[in-house]
């Protein structure tokens, strides 16, 4: 039994937690509300914690002359490593949990039971603070339950408090389907919450030597899996505003209230430094000036990026800028080749924060645009942009959700424009490109287009299932028809690695018959899981 969490115990917790996450990786990946093969929360958590362990292994013995305690130094290395290696939303939130935990425990002389409770409360606050409108039934709920149970234990006995926290987290996880209807419809518990339970069980194992065998709970009334709409740009608000802000925490509180009154999709994440932190601010609004003014009132905003969702650009004259580059995330040899031909630096799919940051720095440019090509990587790209500021690099993230949108964005890039104007133009081009994905259903589900079974062909438009078919070619042709029914002059087809020979030729011939004035461009994309990606401009 350990009565304190020292630096050696932190190192063992990270290693034990990583081993446990790898053991449960497939199980957590399967906790997926989509019937398409893209559930990867377990994989993202493993990769995030792998980076944390690497940071500990390289730097644990480099304790600064002044500052945190040895255990605090270890916890902060673990949190910083997780941030740089964070993959997907689950990884980014986990890095915030570890940062909050480290901030609360770093300066106390010893971490016993009550200090562990305070650290878990700090982790909870950091996680909730990062999300403007927290949703219960998620990882946030699970970490909050762990903190509350640790506080109720009201003891200095470290093992007993850790057991109470792990037990409460597991109980909260079991109730997540009651709080989030999408989980109940899918018949699963929250994947990120399950990952946190694995890490808390690993902490108990390090402190007590007891190995917890706790299977993921099943909801009381599991139903067939269902799809939910993936996050997209706001329909109510016209602009996405992003900026970095140097400000004290108390000033940011007022800014949050002002921005919440102006719009939605608000996320504010800080790096935890005192007395003044660097914050990454993201919000959708109609009044851009008021959003920026809220930042000015709180501190010093910079690297301001405005993306217009509407069709018409807002003129913003300014001098031309040199030293620019584009970094694009791509999965598939063919897609990577297309981006490289456009002069972009290509990063393999599902990158960590550190990998994206390395790619940004490798360009040697002072201004870089990043095209993430999926929602999870967008969160990672935002974290990399924040880190890049420390190296004097201005990074703007264009929220592309598909490679076809990135191709549209790169096609309008113009180095003679002011950088900010060029980013707006790229975002507009990406937003004007509607996208679709065609794949085979990996599980039985009830979708908005009706029920599907494993092996059915699914056509997803803007992330939502629109068509369910039996024949791949017919379904691909049908989804192109549906998209062109809303207008379009150019269709881009990217064939996946498993696409049958002649698929794009068949779709091209179909378009030539039905839509003779529409241009079609087809390329071998080489992407996995999706035999065809479609873009319509």
C-alpha positions in Angstrom: 0.0 0.0 0.0 1.2 3.5 -0.8 0.2 6.4 1.4 1.3 9.1 -1.0 1.4 9.6 -4.8 5.1 10.3 -5.4 6.9 10.8 -8.7 7.7 7.1 -9.0 4.0 6.3 -8.5 3.0 8.8 -11.1 5.4 7.1 -13.6 3.9 3.7 -12.7 0.3 5.0 -13.0 1.0 6.3 -16.5 2.6 3.0 -17.6 -0.1 0.8 -15.9 -2.8 3.0 -17.3 -1.4 2.8 -20.8 -1.1 -1.0 -20.6 -4.7 -1.2 -19.4 -6.0 1.1 -22.1 -4.2 -1.1 -24.7 -5.9 -4.1 -23.2 -9.4 -2.5 -23.5 -8.6 -0.5 -26.7 -10.8 -2.7 -29.0 -13.7 -2.7 -26.4 -13.6 1.1 -26.1 -13.5 1.5 -29.9 -16.6 -0.6 -30.2 -18.5 1.8 -27.9 -19.6 3.7 -31.0 -22.9 5.3 -31.8 -22.3 5.2 -35.6 -22.9 2.2 -37.8 -19.9 3.2 -39.9 -16.3 1.9 -39.2 -14.9 5.1 -37.5 -15.2 4.5 -33.8 -11.7 5.1 -32.5 -11.9 6.5 -29.0 -9.9 3.7 -27.5 -7.2 4.1 -30.1 -7.1 7.9 -29.5 -6.8 7.5 -25.8 -3.9 4.9 -26.2 -2.0 7.2 -28.5 -2.6 10.2 -26.2 -1.3 8.4 -23.1 1.6 7.0 -25.1 2.8 10.5 -25.6 2.4 11.2 -21.9 4.5 8.2 -21.0 7.2 9.3 -23.5 7.3 12.8 -22.0 7.8 11.2 -18.5 10.5 8.8 -19.8 12.5 11.6 -21.4 12.2 14.4 -18.8 11.3 13.0 -15.4 14.8 13.5 -14.0 15.0 17.1 -15.2 13.4 18.6 -12.1 13.7 22.4 -12.2 15.7 24.2 -9.5 12.5 26.0 -8.4 8.8 25.4 -8.9 6.8 22.2 -8.5 7.5 19.3 -6.3 9.0 16.1 -7.8 5.5 14.5 -8.0 4.1 17.8 -9.4 6.8 17.9 -12.0 6.0 14.4 -13.1 2.2 15.1 -13.2 2.9 18.2 -15.3 5.1 16.3 -17.7 2.4 13.7 -18.0 -0.2 16.4 -18.8 2.0 18.3 -21.3 2.9 15.0 -23.0 -0.8 14.2 -23.3 -1.6 17.6 -24.7 1.1 17.2 -27.4 0.0 13.7 -28.2 -3.8 14.3 -27.9 -5.8 12.7 -30.7 -9.5 13.3 -31.2 -11.9 15.0 -28.8 -11.4 12.3 -26.2 -7.6 12.8 -26.2 -7.9 16.6 -25.9 -10.4 16.4 -23.0 -8.1 13.8 -21.3 -5.2 16.2 -21.6 -7.3 18.9 -19.9 -8.2 16.5 -17.1 -4.6 15.6 -16.5 -3.6 19.3 -16.6 -6.3 20.2 -13.9 -5.1 17.2 -11.8 -1.5 18.3 -12.1 -2.2 22.0 -11.3 -4.1 21.1 -8.1 -1.4 18.6 -6.9 1.8 20.1 -8.1 2.6 22.3 -5.1 1.3 20.3 -2.1 4.0 18.6 -0.1 2.4 15.2 -0.4 -0.6 13.8 -2.3 -2.7 11.8 0.2 -6.4 11.2 0.2 -7.7 14.7 0.6 -5.1 16.0 -1.9 -6.3 13.4 -4.4 -9.8 14.6 -4.0 -8.7 18.1 -4.6 -6.8 17.0 -7.7 -9.8 15.2 -9.1 -11.9 18.3 -8.5 -9.3 20.4 -10.3 -9.4 17.9 -13.2 -13.2 18.2 -13.3 -13.1 22.0 -13.3 -10.5 22.0 -16.1 -12.6 19.6 -18.2 -15.9 21.5 -17.8 -14.2 24.8 -18.3 -13.0 23.8 -21.7 -16.6 23.3 -22.9 -19.0 26.2 -23.1 -22.1 24.0 -22.8 -21.2 20.7 -21.1 -23.3 17.7 -22.0 -24.0 15.2 -19.2 -23.7 11.5 -19.9 -20.1 12.0 -21.2 -16.5 11.9 -19.9 -17.3 15.1 -18.0 -20.0 13.4 -16.0 -17.7 10.5 -15.1 -14.8 12.6 -13.9 -17.2 14.8 -11.9 -18.6 11.7 -10.1 -15.1 10.5 -9.3 -14.3 13.9 -7.7 -17.5 14.0 -5.7 -17.0 10.6 -4.3 -13.4 11.3 -3.3 -14.6 14.5 -1.5 -17.3 12.5 0.3 -14.7 10.0 1.5 -13.2 12.9 3.5 -10.0 10.9 4.4 -6.3 11.2 4.2 -6.1 7.5 3.4 -5.0 7.6 -0.2 -6.0 4.0 -1.3 -9.5 4.3 0.2 -10.1 7.6 -1.5 -8.8 6.2 -4.9 -11.1 3.2 -4.5 -14.1 5.4 -3.8 -13.3 7.6 -6.9 -12.9 4.6 -9.2 -16.1 2.9 -7.9 -18.2 6.1 -8.3 -16.8 6.6 -11.9 -17.9 3.1 -12.8 -21.3 3.7 -11.4 -21.6 7.1 -13.3 -20.5 5.4 -16.5 -23.3 2.8 -16.1 -25.9 5.7 -16.0 -24.6 7.6 -19.0 -27.2 6.1 -21.4 -29.9 7.5 -19.1 -28.4 11.0 -19.6 -27.6 10.9 -23.3 -30.3 9.5 -25.6 -27.8 8.8 -28.4 -26.0 6.3 -26.1 -29.3 4.7 -25.1 -30.4 4.3 -28.7 -27.0 2.8 -29.5 -27.0 0.4 -26.5 -23.6 1.6 -25.3 -22.0 3.6 -22.5 -19.8 6.6 -23.1 -16.5 5.6 -24.7 -14.4 8.4 -23.2 -15.9 7.8 -19.7 -15.0 4.1 -20.0 -11.4 5.1 -20.8 -11.3 7.3 -17.7 -12.6 4.4 -15.6 -9.7 2.3 -16.9 -7.2 4.9 -15.8 -8.7 5.3 -12.3 -8.7 1.5 -11.9 -5.0 1.6 -12.9 -4.4 4.2 -10.2 -6.0 1.9 -7.6 -3.8 -0.9 -8.8 -0.6 1.2 -8.4 -1.6 2.3 -4.9 -2.8 -1.0 -3.6 -1.6 -3.8 -5.8 -5.2 -4.8 -6.4 -6.1 -5.5 -10.1 -9.6 -4.4 -10.8 -11.5 -6.6 -13.2 -14.4 -4.3 -14.2 -16.1 -4.9 -17.5 -17.9 -2.1 -19.3 -21.5 -1.9 -18.0 -24.4 -2.4 -20.4 -27.2 0.0 -20.2 -30.5 -1.3 -18.7 -32.4 -1.0 -22.0 -30.1 -1.4 -24.9 -31.6 -0.7 -28.3 -30.2 -1.0 -31.9 -27.4 1.5 -32.6 -28.4 4.8 -34.1 -26.6 7.6 -35.9 -26.5 11.1 -34.6 -25.6 14.2 -36.6 -22.0 14.9 -36.6 -21.0 18.5 -35.5 -21.1 21.0 -38.3 -20.9 24.7 -38.7 -23.7 26.7 -36.9 -26.8 27.5 -39.0 -28.0 30.3 -36.8 -24.7 32.2 -36.7 -22.8 33.5 -39.7 -19.2 33.7 -38.5 -16.7 31.5 -36.7 -14.3 33.6 -34.6 -11.1 32.2 -33.1 -8.2 33.9 -31.3 -5.5 33.4 -28.7 -5.8 35.5 -25.6 -3.3 36.4 -22.9 -5.4 37.1 -19.8 -5.8 36.2 -16.1 -8.5 33.6 -15.3 -10.8 36.0 -13.5 -11.0 38.2 -16.7 -11.8 35.2 -18.8 -14.8 34.5 -16.7 -16.4 37.7 -17.8 -15.4 37.2 -21.4 -17.2 33.8 -21.3 -20.4 35.3 -20.2 -20.2 38.0 -22.9 -19.5 35.4 -25.7 -22.2 33.0 -24.5 -24.7 35.9 -24.9 -23.4 36.6 -28.4 -23.4 33.1 -30.0 -22.9 29.4 -29.6 -20.2 26.7 -30.0 -18.1 28.4 -27.4 -14.9 26.6 -26.3 -12.2 28.3 -24.1 -9.1 26.3 -23.2 -6.2 27.6 -21.2 -2.7 26.3 -20.6 -2.9 26.8 -16.8 0.1 29.2 -16.4 -0.1 31.8 -13.7 -0.7 34.6 -13.1 -1.6 35.1 -16.8 -2.5 32.2 -19.1 -2.7 31.8 -22.8 -6.3 30.9 -23.8 -7.6 29.4 -27.1 -11.0 30.9 -27.8 -13.6 29.6 -30.4 -17.1 30.9 -30.9 -19.8 31.2 -33.6 -21.4 34.7 -33.7 -23.2 37.2 -35.9 -21.3 40.2 -34.4 -17.6 39.7 -35.0 -16.7 43.1 -33.6 -18.4 42.4 -30.3 -16.7 39.0 -30.0 -13.3 40.5 -30.5 -14.1 43.4 -28.1 -15.0 40.8 -25.5 -11.5 39.5 -25.8 -10.0 43.0 -25.7 -11.9 43.7 -22.5 -10.4 40.5 -20.9 -6.8 40.8 -22.0 -4.7 40.8 -25.2 -6.3 38.9 -28.1 -4.1 38.0 -31.1 -3.9 35.5 -34.0 -7.6 36.5 -34.7 -9.2 34.3 -37.3 -12.7 35.0 -38.8 -14.4 32.4 -41.0 -17.6 33.4 -42.8 -20.2 30.7 -43.3 -22.2 32.8 -45.9 -21.4 32.9 -49.6 -20.3 36.5 -49.9 -16.8 37.4 -48.6 -16.3 40.6 -46.6 -13.5 42.7 -48.2 -10.5 43.2 -46.0 -7.7 45.0 -47.9 -4.2 44.7 -46.7 -0.6 44.1 -47.7 0.5 40.8 -49.2 2.3 38.4 -46.9 5.2 36.1 -47.5 6.3 32.9 -45.8 3.1 31.0 -45.9 2.4 27.3 -46.0 -0.5 24.8 -45.8 -0.5 21.6 -43.7 -3.1 19.0 -44.6 -4.1 15.8 -42.8 -4.7 12.9 -45.3 -5.3 9.2 -45.2 -4.6 7.4 -48.4 -1.6 7.5 -50.8 -3.6 9.0 -53.6 -5.1 11.8 -51.5 -1.7 12.6 -50.1 -0.3 12.9 -53.6 -3.0 15.3 -54.6 -2.3 17.6 -51.6 1.4 17.4 -52.2 0.9 18.5 -55.8 -0.8 21.6 -54.4 2.3 22.4 -52.4 0.9 21.3 -49.1 2.8 19.5 -46.3 0.9 16.2 -45.7 0.5 14.6 -42.3 -0.9 11.0 -42.1 -4.4 10.6 -40.7 -5.3 10.8 -37.0 -2.2 12.8 -36.0 -1.2 13.8 -32.5 -0.9 17.5 -31.5 2.9 17.0 -31.5 3.0 15.6 -35.0 0.9 18.4 -36.3 3.1 20.9 -34.5 6.2 19.3 -36.0 4.7 19.6 -39.5 3.8 23.2 -39.0 7.3 24.0 -37.8 8.9 22.0 -40.6 7.4 24.3 -43.2 9.6 27.2 -42.0 6.7 29.5 -42.7 5.5 32.3 -40.3 1.9 31.9 -41.4 0.4 28.4 -41.8 -3.1 27.2 -42.6 -4.1 23.7 -41.3 -6.8 21.6 -43.0 -7.8 18.8 -40.6 -10.4 17.0 -42.7 -12.4 15.5 -39.9 -14.0 16.9 -36.7 -11.8 15.0 -34.2 -8.6 16.2 -35.9 -10.0 19.8 -35.8 -9.7 19.7 -32.0 -6.1 18.4 -32.2 -5.3 21.1 -34.8 -6.5 23.8 -32.5 -4.3 22.6 -29.8 -1.3 22.5 -32.2 -2.1 26.1 -33.3 -1.9 27.2 -29.7 1.4 25.6 -29.2 2.7 27.0 -32.5 2.2 30.5 -31.1 5.0 29.9 -28.7 7.4 29.6 -31.6 6.1 32.8 -33.2 4.1 31.0 -35.9 0.6 32.2 -36.8 -1.7 29.2 -37.5 -5.3 29.3 -38.8 -7.4 26.2 -38.8 -9.9 25.9 -41.6 -12.5 23.4 -40.3 -12.6 21.0 -43.3 -14.5 17.8 -42.7 -13.5 15.9 -45.8 -10.5 15.7 -48.2 -12.8 17.0 -51.0 -13.3 20.2 -49.0 -9.6 20.6 -48.5 -9.0 20.3 -52.3 -11.6 23.0 -52.8 -9.9 25.2 -50.3 -6.4 24.8 -51.7 -7.7 25.5 -55.2 -8.5 29.1 -54.2 -5.3 29.8 -52.2 -3.7 33.1 -53.3 -0.4 34.3 -51.9 -1.0 37.8 -53.1 -3.9 38.3 -50.7 -3.5 39.2 -47.0 -3.2 36.0 -45.0 -6.4 36.6 -43.1 -8.3 37.2 -46.3 -6.8 34.1 -47.9 -8.0 32.0 -44.9 -11.5 33.4 -45.2 -11.6 32.6 -49.0 -10.3 29.0 -48.3 -13.0 28.6 -45.6 -15.7 29.8 -47.9 -14.6 27.5 -50.7 -14.5 24.5 -48.3 -17.9 25.4 -46.9 -19.4 25.7 -50.5 -18.2 22.1 -51.2 -20.8 19.6 -50.1 -19.4 16.2 -49.3 -20.5 12.6 -49.1 -19.0 9.3 -48.0 -20.0 5.8 -49.1 -19.2 2.8 -47.0 -20.5 -0.5 -45.8 -22.4 -0.6 -42.5 -20.4 -2.3 -39.7 -23.3 -3.0 -37.5 -27.1 -3.1 -37.3 -28.6 0.4 -36.7 -31.6 2.6 -37.0 -30.6 5.6 -39.1 -32.6 8.6 -40.2 -32.8 6.8 -43.6 -34.2 3.7 -42.0 -32.7 0.5 -40.5 -29.5 -1.0 -41.8 -27.7 -4.3 -41.3 -24.0 -5.2 -41.4 -22.8 -5.1 -45.0 -25.4 -2.7 -46.3 -24.1 0.2 -48.4 -24.5 3.5 -46.6 -24.3 6.9 -48.3 -23.6 9.7 -45.8 -24.1 13.4 -46.8 -22.5 15.9 -44.5 -22.1 13.2 -41.9 -25.7 11.9 -41.9 -27.0 8.7 -43.5 -29.2 9.7 -46.5 -29.3 6.4 -48.5 -29.1 2.7 -47.7 -28.5 0.3 -50.6 -27.5 -3.2 -51.5 -25.3 -2.4 -54.6 -22.2 -0.1 -54.2 -22.2 1.4 -57.7 -26.0 2.1 -57.7 -25.8 3.7 -54.3 -22.8 5.9 -55.3 -24.7 7.0 -58.4 -27.8 7.7 -56.3 -26.1 9.9 -53.8 -24.4 11.9 -56.6 -27.9 12.5 -58.1 -29.2 13.6 -54.7 -26.4 16.1 -54.2 -26.6 17.5 -57.8 -30.4 17.9 -57.3 -29.4 20.9 -55.1 -27.2 22.4 -57.8 -23.6 21.9 -58.7 -21.1 22.4 -61.5 -18.1 20.2 -60.5 -18.1 16.7 -59.0 -14.9 15.3 -57.4 -14.7 11.5 -56.9 -12.0 9.9 -54.7 -11.8 6.1 -54.9 -10.9 4.2 -51.8 -8.3 1.5 -51.4 -11.0 -1.2 -51.5 -13.1 0.3 -54.3 -13.9 -2.2 -57.0 -12.3 -1.6 -60.4 -14.4 0.7 -62.6 -16.4 2.3 -59.8 -15.5 5.9 -60.6 -15.8 5.2 -64.4 -19.3 3.9 -63.8 -20.3 7.0 -61.7 -18.7 9.3 -64.2 -20.7 7.7 -67.1 -23.9 8.0 -65.0 -23.3 11.7 -64.5 -22.6 12.2 -68.2 -26.0 10.7 -69.0 -28.1 12.4 -66.3 -26.2 15.7 -65.8 -24.4 16.5 -69.2 -23.3 20.0 -68.2 -21.6 18.9 -65.0 -17.8 18.3 -64.9 -16.4 15.2 -63.2 -12.9 14.8 -61.8 -12.0 11.3 -60.5 -8.8 10.3 -58.6 -7.5 7.2 -56.8 -7.7 8.4 -53.2 -6.5 5.2 -51.5 -8.5 6.0 -48.3 -9.5 3.0 -46.1 -13.1 2.2 -45.0 -14.8 4.4 -47.6 -14.9 3.1 -51.2 -15.9 6.5 -52.5 -15.7 10.1 -51.3 -17.7 12.7 -53.2 -17.5 16.4 -53.4 -19.9 18.7 -55.2 -19.2 22.4 -55.9 
